[in-house]
Amino acid sequence: MSNKSSKRTAYIGGGNDGSVFKLFEQKGFTMVDEQKKAEFLVWTGGCDINPRMYGQKSIDSKPYYNDTRDQREMQEWANRPKSQKTIGICRGFQMLNIMHGGQLYQDCNNHRSGDHDITYYPTRGKTTRHRTNSVHHQMIIPGMGVRVVGRAEEATYVVNSQGIKRPIETEFLDPEIAWFERNGYGVQFHPEWSESSAKIFWHGMKEWYSSRYGESLL
């Protein structure tokens, strides 16, 4: 472990997921208890984001949202230092997209459980295939300045804001990894749950960091 990587600091916002703490600590990050002290703000997984956050009405007959967490993460976004990087995992990935003006499909199929393959599109070199977990039923509609670099090809339909199912358009196939214009990187899967998911998470994050900031992350 290099001296530089051992100085990385991260603050877990929104949720309080011990497995995510461990994921970052294993890579030499120091976890801090105040957002302002951290180089990285990390948003973890959790329950669905209230569709009001992205200008839609809920299509769920029995919705469950954590409005307190939604508001907390909005405040963390507003309060972040200019140089702070935000990392989004699952729900956190969706929140990062919303903070970039994006929306969500409130439901899609073939992502609720198990594993699936994703295709990763590097800035250089050949595309590669990776196995990740899949435990979500919503899908991002990328906002401005969102570069999707990893996609699955599993969903055959999405549900729009009126609750109508329709085939997914080819150019919008299942975003799973993305770079965000305002110092962000996110994944739809849970890297803290499996070795294969962690491997592509860190690979993509290192490429994003070196491309965006011109130095090695780890």
C-alpha positions in Angstrom: 0.0 0.0 0.0 1.4 3.4 -1.0 1.6 6.3 1.3 -0.7 8.3 -0.9 -3.5 5.7 -0.8 -3.2 5.4 2.9 -4.0 9.1 3.3 -7.4 8.8 1.5 -10.3 9.7 3.7 -14.0 8.8 3.3 -17.2 9.8 5.0 -20.2 7.5 4.8 -23.3 9.7 4.2 -27.0 8.8 4.3 -26.9 5.2 5.5 -24.5 3.7 8.0 -23.4 0.5 6.3 -20.6 -1.3 8.2 -19.8 -3.5 5.1 -19.1 -0.4 3.1 -16.8 0.9 5.8 -14.9 -2.4 5.6 -14.8 -2.2 1.8 -13.0 1.1 1.9 -10.8 0.3 4.9 -9.5 -2.7 3.1 -8.2 -0.4 0.4 -6.4 1.8 2.9 -9.0 4.5 3.3 -9.4 6.2 6.7 -13.0 6.6 7.7 -13.9 10.0 9.2 -16.9 11.2 11.2 -17.4 14.6 9.6 -18.1 15.2 5.9 -15.9 18.3 5.8 -12.8 16.2 6.7 -13.2 13.7 3.9 -11.9 13.6 0.3 -14.7 11.2 -0.6 -18.4 11.3 0.4 -19.9 7.8 0.0 -23.6 7.2 -0.5 -24.6 3.6 0.2 -27.6 1.4 -0.8 -31.0 1.5 0.8 -34.7 2.0 0.1 -36.1 3.7 -2.9 -35.8 7.4 -3.4 -39.1 9.4 -3.3 -40.0 10.1 -6.9 -40.8 13.7 -5.8 -37.1 14.2 -5.8 -37.0 13.9 -9.6 -40.4 15.4 -10.5 -42.5 12.2 -10.7 -45.5 10.8 -8.8 -45.1 7.3 -7.2 -46.5 4.4 -9.3 -46.3 2.1 -6.3 -49.6 1.3 -4.6 -47.8 0.8 -1.3 -44.6 2.9 -1.4 -42.0 3.1 1.3 -39.6 6.0 1.2 -37.1 7.5 3.7 -37.7 11.2 3.2 -35.4 12.0 6.1 -32.5 10.3 4.3 -33.4 11.9 1.0 -33.3 15.3 2.6 -30.0 14.5 4.4 -28.3 13.5 1.2 -29.5 16.6 -0.6 -28.0 18.6 2.2 -24.8 16.7 2.1 -24.6 17.4 -1.7 -25.3 21.1 -1.1 -22.7 21.3 1.7 -19.9 19.3 0.0 -16.6 21.1 -0.5 -15.8 22.0 -4.1 -13.0 19.4 -4.3 -14.9 16.6 -2.6 -15.7 13.5 -4.6 -19.0 11.6 -4.3 -19.2 7.9 -4.7 -22.6 6.3 -5.1 -23.5 2.6 -4.5 -26.9 1.3 -5.6 -29.4 3.8 -4.2 -26.4 6.2 -3.9 -25.8 5.8 -7.7 -29.4 6.8 -8.3 -29.1 9.8 -6.0 -26.0 11.0 -7.8 -27.9 10.8 -11.0 -30.8 12.8 -9.6 -28.3 15.5 -8.4 -27.2 15.8 -12.0 -30.8 16.5 -13.2 -31.5 12.8 -14.1 -34.6 10.8 -13.4 -35.3 7.1 -12.7 -37.5 4.5 -14.3 -39.5 3.4 -11.2 -39.5 -0.2 -12.2 -37.7 -2.5 -14.6 -37.5 -6.3 -14.9 -34.7 -8.9 -14.5 -32.7 -7.0 -11.9 -34.3 -7.9 -8.6 -32.1 -10.8 -7.5 -29.1 -12.9 -8.3 -26.2 -12.0 -10.5 -25.8 -10.8 -14.1 -23.0 -9.8 -16.5 -22.2 -6.2 -17.4 -20.0 -4.8 -20.2 -17.4 -2.3 -19.2 -16.3 0.3 -21.7 -12.8 1.6 -20.8 -11.4 4.9 -22.0 -8.7 2.9 -23.7 -8.5 -0.7 -24.8 -11.1 -3.4 -25.4 -14.4 -3.7 -23.6 -14.6 -6.4 -20.9 -17.3 -8.5 -19.3 -17.8 -8.8 -15.5 -20.1 -10.6 -13.1 -21.9 -8.5 -10.5 -24.9 -8.8 -8.2 -28.2 -7.3 -9.1 -30.8 -6.3 -6.4 -32.7 -3.3 -7.7 -35.9 -2.7 -9.5 -35.3 0.9 -10.6 -33.0 2.2 -13.3 -31.3 5.6 -13.9 -32.3 7.8 -16.8 -28.9 9.6 -17.1 -28.8 13.3 -16.4 -26.5 16.0 -17.9 -22.8 15.3 -17.7 -23.3 11.6 -16.9 -21.1 9.2 -18.8 -22.2 5.6 -18.6 -19.2 3.3 -18.8 -20.8 0.0 -17.8 -24.1 -1.6 -18.9 -26.0 -4.8 -18.5 -28.3 -6.2 -21.1 -31.0 -7.8 -18.9 -34.1 -5.6 -18.8 -36.7 -6.2 -21.5 -39.0 -3.4 -20.2 -39.1 -0.4 -18.1 -42.1 1.3 -16.5 -42.6 5.0 -17.2 -43.9 7.8 -14.9 -47.5 6.9 -15.8 -47.1 3.3 -14.8 -47.0 2.0 -18.4 -44.6 -0.8 -19.4 -42.7 -0.4 -22.6 -39.6 -2.0 -24.2 -36.3 -0.5 -23.2 -34.6 1.5 -25.9 -31.3 -0.1 -27.1 -29.2 3.1 -26.5 -30.3 3.1 -22.9 -29.5 -0.4 -21.9 -29.2 -0.9 -18.1 -26.7 1.7 -16.8 -24.5 0.0 -14.2 -21.4 2.2 -13.9 -21.1 5.9 -14.6 -18.9 8.9 -14.2 -20.6 12.1 -13.1 -19.5 15.6 -14.2 -19.4 17.1 -10.7 -16.7 14.9 -9.1 -18.8 11.7 -9.0 -18.5 8.0 -9.7 -21.2 5.4 -9.1 -22.3 1.8 -9.6 -25.7 0.2 -9.5 -24.5 -3.0 -7.9 -23.1 -3.7 -4.4 -19.3 -4.0 -4.4 -19.3 -4.8 -0.7 -21.3 -8.0 -1.2 -19.0 -10.0 -3.5 -15.4 -10.2 -4.7 -16.3 -10.0 -8.4 -18.4 -6.9 -7.9 -15.7 -5.3 -5.8 -13.1 -6.0 -8.5 -14.9 -4.1 -11.2 -16.0 -1.4 -8.8 -12.3 -0.6 -7.9 -11.1 -1.0 -11.5 -13.7 1.5 -12.7 -13.1 3.9 -9.9 -9.3 3.9 -10.5 -9.8 4.6 -14.1 -12.2 7.4 -13.4 -9.9 8.9 -10.8 -6.8 8.8 -13.0 -8.7 10.2 -16.0 -10.4 12.9 -14.1 -7.6 14.0 -11.7 -4.4 12.8 -13.5 -3.0 10.7 -10.6 -3.3 7.2 -9.3 -6.0 6.5 -6.7 -4.6 3.3 -5.2 
